[in-house]
Structures are given as structure tokens and as C-alpha cells.
Amino acid sequence: MSSDKPKVLITGASGLIGGLTWRNLGHKYEFSGLNRRAVPEIPNTQADI
């Protein structure tokens, strides 16, 4: 499934600022995450950077 939304990688999607960002801008961007904890709502990779 393709989207016309710009794709954005957000680090820390499971944290406060990252979570607020993808929740409030999900209508505008297609997010994926790189974070320590799983975020079921968006595609993500777990890593500790």
C-alpha cells in the first residue's frame, strides 16, 4: 500500500516528544520509528542508540 504522505523516521517514538509528534502529525506524514520499546501503532525497529 503506497501513500502520498512524506515518509519520516522518528527516533524515540516510544518517548514523550516522539509519541506526541507521531500522534499529532500522523495525518500529514507516514511515520516509522527507531526506539527502545515497541510502538504497535507505527512500523518500528527496536534499538538502543
C-alpha positions in Angstrom: 0.0 0.0 0.0 1.6 3.3 -1.1 0.9 6.7 0.4 1.2 10.2 -0.9 2.4 11.3 2.5 6.1 12.1 3.0 7.9 9.4 4.9 9.6 10.3 8.2 11.8 8.3 10.5 11.3 9.4 14.1 13.8 8.4 16.8 12.4 7.9 20.2 8.8 7.3 19.0 8.1 5.5 22.3 9.1 8.6 24.4 7.2 11.7 25.3 8.2 14.1 22.5 8.4 11.4 19.8 5.0 10.0 20.8 3.4 13.4 20.7 4.9 14.1 17.3 3.6 11.0 15.5 0.2 11.1 17.3 -0.4 14.7 16.3 1.2 14.7 12.8 0.1 11.2 11.6 -2.5 12.7 9.3 0.3 14.6 7.5 3.2 12.2 7.5 3.9 8.4 7.2 6.0 7.7 10.3 8.2 4.8 11.1 10.2 4.6 14.4 13.6 3.8 15.8 13.2 3.3 19.6 13.9 1.2 22.6 10.4 0.0 23.1 7.9 -1.4 20.6 5.3 1.1 19.3 2.4 -1.1 17.9 0.7 1.8 16.1 3.6 2.5 13.6 6.2 0.4 11.9 9.4 0.4 14.0 12.7 -1.0 14.7 13.9 -1.5 18.3 17.4 -0.4 19.1 19.4 1.3 21.8 21.4 4.0 20.2 
